[in-house]
Amino acid sequence: MRNILVPTDFSPQAEMALKVAAQLARKFDGEIFLLHMLELPLQLIDPVGGSSQNIPEAIFFMKLAHQRFSKIMREPYLEGIKVHETVEFHRAFDGIMEISKEKKCDLIVMGSHGASGFQEMFIGSNTEKVVRHSEIPVLVIKNEIQEFEIQNFVFATDANNDHKHVLGKAIKFANTINANLHLLFVNTPNDFMTSAEATRRIEEFAGDSNSKNYKIHIYNDVSVEKGILNFAKKINAGLLGIGTHGRKGIAHFFNGSISEDLVNHATRPVVTFKI
């Protein structure tokens, strides 16, 4: 986690994400790329197609953003951390994807309003697009976290052999943050299998993994979403992990059987990995 991207609109939720990013950057001697996207009308930023009298307005918004950056940079939690402030005139989603690749970021950290879910995230539907399409892990922060020290990390899986590479990403992330990884398979009435069958399936799924530094759990519940949340509560997990399909997003995680409700209703941080 040497390069961490934090998109911000300077809201309290974005600052919560920045505080977690700062802890990670300090721990891993990393750098933060703090990104603010100015989604202005084209005529404000295009001197060819737009009116020249609008250029000062675009400059005003740019200066205002840098003033806000200056205020943030004085916060004690950023002391000693290398922070690159970036203001871009760009569509938010496109800009975040572009900057994450350009700066070779290892992680994107974003803030959320919590139970209201993706529709209320600070850059709205763009956040869902980032989670859906990002090639690197996306860490979604819901609440103020004084110390991002994760003991128990729950990674939920459908044990689909086509998704084994995602397990590798989860193991790597768990090892990086020095967390105990709990590999979770939720057994539901609509897709019921015996405990022996479920255990065999998930053991076969995890069998080729280079690391055995995880525990396997079979948990029975009325739905996958509730199973993940209830199991996380049971072991007091500090972090939830899920895989996301690039084409269809979180709504089609587990081949369509888990909805955005998992992220919307989880009060714990959630990290997503591209399937």
C-alpha positions as CSV (number, residue, x, y, z in Angstrom):
1,M,0.0,0.0,0.0
2,R,2.6,2.5,-1.1
3,N,0.2,4.6,-3.2
4,I,-3.3,5.3,-1.8
5,L,-6.0,7.2,-3.7
6,V,-8.6,9.1,-1.7
7,P,-11.3,10.9,-3.7
8,T,-12.8,13.8,-1.7
9,D,-15.5,16.4,-1.7
10,F,-14.3,17.7,1.7
11,S,-17.3,16.2,3.4
12,P,-17.1,14.5,6.9
13,Q,-17.5,11.1,5.2
14,A,-14.5,11.8,2.9
15,E,-12.5,12.9,5.9
16,M,-13.2,9.7,7.7
17,A,-11.8,7.9,4.7
18,L,-8.7,10.1,4.6
19,K,-8.0,9.4,8.3
20,V,-8.0,5.7,7.6
21,A,-5.8,6.2,4.5
22,A,-3.4,8.3,6.7
23,Q,-3.1,5.4,9.2
24,L,-2.3,3.0,6.4
25,A,0.1,5.4,4.7
26,R,1.9,5.9,8.0
27,K,2.1,2.2,8.7
28,F,3.4,1.2,5.3
29,D,5.4,4.3,4.5
30,G,3.1,5.1,1.7
31,E,1.9,8.2,0.0
32,I,-1.6,9.6,-0.4
33,F,-3.1,11.1,-3.6
34,L,-5.9,13.3,-2.4
35,L,-8.2,13.9,-5.4
36,H,-11.0,16.4,-5.8
37,M,-13.0,16.3,-9.1
38,L,-14.6,19.5,-10.4
39,E,-17.4,18.4,-12.5
40,L,-18.1,21.7,-14.2
41,P,-20.1,22.4,-17.3
42,L,-17.9,22.1,-20.4
43,Q,-18.2,25.7,-21.3
44,L,-16.5,26.7,-18.0
45,I,-13.3,24.8,-18.9
46,D,-13.2,24.9,-22.7
47,P,-11.9,28.3,-23.9
48,V,-12.5,27.2,-27.5
49,G,-16.1,25.9,-27.3
50,G,-17.1,28.1,-24.3
51,S,-17.3,31.8,-23.6
52,S,-14.1,33.3,-22.3
53,Q,-16.0,35.2,-19.6
54,N,-16.6,31.9,-17.8
55,I,-12.9,31.0,-17.4
56,P,-12.6,33.1,-14.2
57,E,-15.4,31.1,-12.7
58,A,-13.6,27.8,-13.3
59,I,-10.4,29.4,-11.8
60,F,-12.4,30.4,-8.8
61,F,-13.5,26.8,-8.1
62,M,-10.0,25.6,-8.6
63,K,-8.6,28.1,-6.0
64,L,-11.4,27.3,-3.6
65,A,-10.5,23.6,-3.8
66,H,-6.8,24.4,-3.1
67,Q,-7.9,26.5,-0.1
68,R,-9.7,23.5,1.3
69,F,-6.7,21.3,0.6
70,S,-4.5,23.7,2.5
71,K,-6.8,23.5,5.5
72,I,-6.8,19.7,5.4
73,M,-3.0,19.6,5.1
74,R,-2.7,21.3,8.5
75,E,-4.6,18.5,10.2
76,P,-2.4,16.6,12.8
77,Y,-3.3,13.2,11.5
78,L,-1.5,14.0,8.2
79,E,1.7,15.2,9.8
80,G,4.7,13.6,8.3
81,I,2.8,11.9,5.5
82,K,3.5,12.8,1.9
83,V,0.1,13.9,0.4
84,H,-0.3,14.9,-3.2
85,E,-3.2,17.3,-3.8
86,T,-4.9,16.9,-7.1
87,V,-7.7,18.9,-8.6
88,E,-9.1,17.7,-11.9
89,F,-11.8,19.1,-14.2
90,H,-13.2,15.7,-15.1
91,R,-16.2,13.4,-14.6
92,A,-15.7,11.9,-11.2
93,F,-15.7,8.2,-12.1
94,D,-13.5,8.7,-15.2
95,G,-11.1,10.8,-13.2
96,I,-10.7,8.4,-10.3
97,M,-10.0,5.5,-12.7
98,E,-7.5,7.6,-14.7
99,I,-5.6,8.9,-11.6
100,S,-5.5,5.5,-9.9
101,K,-3.8,4.0,-13.0
102,E,-1.6,7.0,-13.6
103,K,-0.3,7.1,-10.1
104,K,-0.1,3.3,-9.9
105,C,-2.2,3.2,-6.8
106,D,-2.5,0.0,-4.7
107,L,-5.8,1.0,-2.9
108,I,-8.7,3.4,-3.2
109,V,-10.3,4.6,0.1
110,M,-13.7,6.2,-0.1
111,G,-16.2,7.4,2.5
112,S,-19.9,6.5,2.8
113,H,-22.9,7.8,4.7
114,G,-23.4,4.3,6.1
115,A,-26.8,2.7,6.1
116,S,-28.2,4.9,3.3
117,G,-25.8,3.1,1.0
118,F,-24.3,3.8,-2.3
119,Q,-27.1,6.2,-3.4
120,E,-25.9,8.5,-0.7
121,M,-22.2,8.2,-1.1
122,F,-20.3,11.4,-1.4
123,I,-20.0,11.1,-5.2
124,G,-23.2,9.4,-5.6
125,S,-23.5,6.7,-8.3
126,N,-19.9,7.3,-9.3
127,T,-18.8,5.4,-6.2
128,E,-20.7,2.3,-7.2
129,K,-19.0,2.5,-10.6
130,V,-15.6,2.7,-8.9
131,V,-16.4,-0.3,-6.8
132,R,-17.7,-2.2,-9.8
133,H,-14.9,-1.5,-12.2
134,S,-11.7,-0.8,-10.1
135,E,-8.9,-3.3,-10.8
136,I,-7.4,-2.5,-7.4
137,P,-9.1,-3.0,-4.0
138,V,-11.6,-0.3,-2.9
139,L,-12.0,0.2,0.9
140,V,-15.3,1.8,1.9
141,I,-15.4,3.6,5.3
142,K,-18.7,4.1,7.0
143,N,-17.8,5.6,10.4
144,E,-15.0,7.3,12.3
145,I,-12.2,4.8,13.0
146,Q,-9.7,5.9,15.6
147,E,-7.4,2.9,15.0
148,F,-7.6,0.9,11.8
149,E,-6.2,-2.3,13.4
150,I,-8.1,-5.2,12.0
151,Q,-8.0,-8.5,13.9
152,N,-10.7,-10.4,12.1
153,F,-11.4,-10.0,8.4
154,V,-14.3,-11.9,6.9
155,F,-14.1,-12.7,3.2
156,A,-17.4,-14.1,1.9
157,T,-17.4,-16.4,-1.1
158,D,-19.6,-18.6,-3.1
159,A,-16.7,-21.0,-3.6
160,N,-17.0,-20.7,-7.4
161,N,-13.8,-22.1,-8.8
162,D,-13.8,-19.4,-11.5
163,H,-13.2,-16.9,-8.6
164,K,-10.2,-18.5,-7.0
165,H,-8.0,-15.5,-8.1
166,V,-10.1,-13.3,-5.9
167,L,-9.3,-15.4,-2.8
168,G,-5.7,-14.7,-3.6
169,K,-6.3,-11.0,-3.5
170,A,-8.2,-11.4,-0.1
171,I,-5.3,-13.4,1.4
172,K,-2.8,-10.9,0.2
173,F,-4.8,-8.0,1.7
174,A,-5.2,-9.9,5.0
175,N,-1.5,-10.6,5.2
176,T,-0.7,-7.0,4.5
177,I,-2.8,-5.6,7.3
178,N,-1.9,-8.6,9.6
179,A,-5.5,-9.7,10.1
180,N,-6.9,-13.1,10.7
181,L,-8.8,-14.1,7.6
182,H,-12.1,-15.9,7.9
183,L,-13.3,-17.5,4.7
184,L,-17.1,-17.6,4.9
185,F,-19.6,-19.7,3.0
186,V,-23.2,-18.9,3.8
187,N,-25.7,-21.7,3.4
188,T,-29.3,-20.6,2.7
189,P,-32.6,-22.5,2.4
190,N,-33.0,-21.5,-1.2
191,D,-29.7,-23.1,-2.1
192,F,-29.3,-25.6,0.7
193,M,-26.5,-28.2,1.0
194,T,-25.4,-30.3,3.9
195,S,-22.6,-29.1,6.1
196,A,-20.4,-31.9,4.7
197,E,-21.1,-30.8,1.1
198,A,-20.5,-27.1,1.9
199,T,-17.3,-27.9,3.7
200,R,-16.0,-30.0,0.8
201,R,-16.9,-27.3,-1.7
202,I,-15.1,-24.5,0.1
203,E,-12.1,-26.7,0.9
204,E,-11.8,-27.6,-2.8
205,F,-12.1,-24.0,-3.7
206,A,-9.3,-23.0,-1.3
207,G,-7.2,-26.0,-1.8
208,D,-4.8,-24.6,-4.4
209,S,-4.1,-21.5,-2.3
210,N,-0.4,-20.9,-1.4
211,S,-1.4,-19.7,2.0
212,K,-3.3,-21.7,4.7
213,N,-3.4,-18.7,7.0
214,Y,-7.2,-18.6,7.2
215,K,-10.1,-20.3,8.9
216,I,-13.1,-21.8,6.9
217,H,-16.6,-21.2,8.2
218,I,-20.0,-22.6,7.1
219,Y,-22.8,-20.4,8.4
220,N,-26.5,-21.0,8.0
221,D,-28.9,-18.1,7.6
222,V,-32.0,-17.0,5.7
223,S,-30.0,-15.1,3.1
224,V,-26.4,-14.6,2.1
225,E,-26.5,-10.9,3.1
226,K,-27.8,-11.6,6.5
227,G,-25.5,-14.5,7.0
228,I,-22.4,-12.3,6.3
229,L,-23.6,-9.5,8.6
230,N,-24.6,-11.9,11.4
231,F,-21.4,-13.9,11.2
232,A,-19.4,-10.7,11.2
233,K,-21.2,-9.6,14.3
234,K,-20.7,-13.0,16.0
235,I,-16.9,-12.8,15.7
236,N,-16.7,-9.1,16.0
237,A,-15.1,-8.7,12.6
238,G,-13.4,-5.4,11.9
239,L,-13.6,-5.7,8.1
240,L,-15.8,-7.4,5.5
241,G,-14.6,-8.4,2.1
242,I,-16.5,-9.2,-1.1
243,G,-15.8,-9.8,-4.8
244,T,-17.5,-7.7,-7.4
245,H,-18.3,-8.4,-11.1
246,G,-17.1,-5.7,-13.4
247,R,-20.1,-6.0,-15.7
248,K,-22.9,-6.1,-13.1
249,G,-21.5,-4.8,-9.9
250,I,-22.4,-5.7,-6.3
251,A,-26.0,-6.3,-7.2
252,H,-24.9,-9.5,-9.0
253,F,-22.2,-10.7,-6.5
254,F,-22.5,-14.4,-6.0
255,N,-24.0,-14.7,-9.5
256,G,-26.9,-12.4,-8.6
257,S,-27.9,-13.8,-5.2
258,I,-26.5,-11.0,-3.1
259,S,-27.6,-7.4,-3.4
260,E,-26.2,-4.0,-2.6
261,D,-27.9,-4.3,0.8
262,L,-24.7,-5.9,2.1
263,V,-22.7,-2.7,1.6
264,N,-25.7,-0.5,2.3
265,H,-26.4,-2.1,5.7
266,A,-23.0,-3.0,6.9
267,T,-21.7,-0.6,9.6
268,R,-18.2,-2.1,9.3
269,P,-15.7,-1.2,6.7
270,V,-16.0,-3.1,3.5
271,V,-13.2,-3.9,1.0
272,T,-14.1,-5.0,-2.5
273,F,-12.0,-7.0,-5.0
274,K,-12.6,-7.3,-8.8
275,I,-13.6,-10.7,-9.9
